[in-house]
Amino acid sequence: MRLLPFLVTTGVLFSAACTDSAPRSVEAGSAELTSGGHFTYSAYSTSGKKVLEGEIDLFLGTDSVVSGVWNIRWAPGADTTLKVGPQVGEGMALGYRTAEGVVLNLNPFSADNNVVLRSLVEGGGYTLTGRWTYLGFPGPLAEGRFVATNGR
């Protein structure tokens, strides 16, 4: 029963995200996030070692909706036994803008086994910095920090 509100919310966000992909910009904190951005993604373990790298393409939808696609792989020399959740591979991202930044779900149609990126917008709107969290039904299973930079 707790899954139904999640599915309804996800459906509404997904449908809103698909309705408007025209280039626009929005103020997020003191930085401007530009839609249609191609971001280079790097994720780090709690010890600070780079474990993942890849790309995330983001699009701004109506209101506060953010959608996109991602392609992420293990960084060269990374310990591939670390728990990073399902952020290795490719998929669709869905999330929203906040006053401070962006929250993205890398697996928006899964009730568990998710990776959520919570970020601040910095660097004149071209850099997202924050934490990635691997979530399961019991709660957070692993986390680290990430940086995503727009290639402009």
N, C-alpha and C positions, 0 to 999 in steps of 0.2 A: 504494500500500500504506500510506503514511503517513496517508492520508485515513480509513481504517477506524477507527483508535482515536479520532480526532476525532468521527466520526459516532456511534460507540457511546457515548462520553462525553456528547455533546450529547443523544442520545436518552434516556439515563438521567436527566440533569439536567432535561430537558423533562418527562418523565413524573413525576418527583418534584415539579416545580413545579406541575403541574396537579392534584396530589392534595390540596393543603391551601391554601386561600386565606382561611381564617378569620382575623380580626384578632388579631394577636399582636404581641409586641415582643421585641427581642433586644438584648443589650448588644453594642455595637461599640466597642471601646476604652473610653473613659469616657462615651460618649454612647449614647443609646438610639435605635434606628431603629424607627419605627412602621410596621407593614405597611399596605397599602392607601393609601399616601400619594400625593398628587398634587403633583409637584414641577415648579416652573418652572425651565427649563433655559436657561442662557446660556453660549455657548462663545466663546473668545477666541483670536486668532491668537498666534503667538510674539511679535509686536510689542505685544500687549496690547489690540488693537482688537477690539470685539465683532463677531463674524461670524455667529453663529447664535443663535436663540432658539426656545423651544418648551416642550413639556410632556412629562413622563415620569411614568407611573403605575406604582408599584412594589407588588409583593405578595411576602410572605415565604412560602416553601414549607417543606417539612420540612428538618430539619437546617440546612444553610447556604445552601440554594437561594433565589435571588431571581429573580423573573420580572416581566414588565411589558410595557407598550406605550408607544410614543413617537410624537410628532408634532413634527417640527423643521423650521424654515424659515430662510431667510436673514434676518439682522437688517436693518432699514432702513438703507440707505446702505453696506452691506457690499460688499466687493470679491468679487463672485461668481465670479471666476476663481481664487480661492485653492483649493488642494487641501484639502478637508475630508473626502473619502471619502463613503461612502453613509450619511451621517447627515442628509441633507436629504430630507424626505418623512415616511413613517410606517412603523412596523414593530413587531416583537416584540423584547423584550430578554430575555436570559437570562444569569444569572451566579451569583455566590456571595458570601457574607459572609466577611470575614477578621477577625482580631483588631482591626485598625485601621479597617476600613471595608467598602467594597463594590467588587467588580469586575463590570462589566456588558459584555456583548457585544451590540452593537446589530444584528448580523447573524449570529445563532448558527448558521445552517444554510449558511453560506458558508465554504469552506476558505481563501479569500483575499478581498480587497476588504472587509475588516472595519473597524469602528470599535470600539475598546475604551475604556471609561471606567474609570479606577482612581481611587478616591476615599477620603477620610477622612470620618468622620461627625463633624460639629461642631454648634455652636449648640443644644445640648440634644437632639440627634438629629434636628433639622429641616433641617440643611444638609449637603449633600455637596459637598466641594471636592476638586478633583484635576486630572488630566491626561486629555485625550482623545488617542488615537493612531490614526491611519489606517494600517492594516497591509495589505500585499500579500505575495506570495510572496517578494520580495526582502527583506522586513522592513519597518520603519517608513518610511512615505512622507511623513507630515506629522503634526504634533502641536500642541497648545496646551493651555490650561487651561480649566476649566469650573467653574461653580457651579450647583447645583440646590437650590432651597429649597422645602420643603414648606409649602403654604398653610395647613396645619392645618385 
